[in-house]
Amino acid sequence: MDDNLNTLERQIMELQIEHRDLDYLIDRLAMDAGHDELQLKRLKKRRLKLKDAITLLQLQLEPDVPA
């Protein structure tokens, strides 16, 4: 069980790093007057998918609370 938690925590950290890197890249690309709009949209979509994946993994870490 602990190995699974460590694996989940590691995955979350790796995804958070990738998300942060995409944030930086998107900001830099948006500042460029001649940026590729399609590339920017794809990066934003990837960033959103990463955020969703992070959220799902974080939910797996939290214990179920009975209603």
C-alpha positions in Angstrom: 0.0 0.0 0.0 2.8 2.4 0.9 4.5 1.7 -2.4 1.3 2.6 -4.2 1.0 5.9 -2.3 4.7 6.7 -3.1 4.0 5.9 -6.8 0.9 8.1 -6.8 2.7 11.0 -5.1 5.6 10.7 -7.5 3.3 10.7 -10.5 1.5 13.8 -9.1 4.8 15.6 -8.6 6.0 14.7 -12.1 2.7 15.9 -13.6 2.8 19.1 -11.6 6.3 19.8 -12.9 5.2 19.2 -16.5 2.1 21.5 -15.8 4.4 24.2 -14.5 6.7 23.9 -17.5 3.7 24.2 -19.8 2.5 27.3 -17.9 5.9 28.9 -18.5 6.0 27.9 -22.2 2.4 29.1 -22.8 3.2 32.5 -21.2 6.4 32.9 -23.3 4.6 31.9 -26.5 1.7 34.2 -25.8 4.1 37.1 -25.4 5.5 36.5 -28.9 3.6 38.6 -31.4 4.1 36.0 -34.2 3.1 33.0 -32.2 1.3 30.0 -33.7 -2.3 30.1 -32.4 -2.9 26.4 -33.1 0.2 25.4 -31.1 -0.9 27.7 -28.3 -4.3 26.0 -28.2 -2.8 22.6 -28.2 -0.5 23.4 -25.3 -3.4 24.8 -23.3 -5.4 21.7 -24.0 -2.4 19.5 -22.8 -2.1 21.7 -19.7 -5.8 21.2 -18.9 -5.5 17.4 -19.4 -2.5 17.4 -17.0 -4.5 19.4 -14.4 -7.4 16.8 -14.7 -4.9 13.9 -14.3 -3.4 15.6 -11.3 -6.8 16.0 -9.7 -7.8 12.4 -10.3 -4.5 11.1 -8.8 -5.0 13.4 -5.7 -8.5 12.0 -5.2 -7.0 8.5 -5.1 -4.7 9.6 -2.3 -7.5 10.9 -0.1 -9.3 8.3 1.9 -13.0 7.8 1.3 -15.2 9.7 3.8 -18.5 8.0 4.6 -21.5 10.2 3.9 
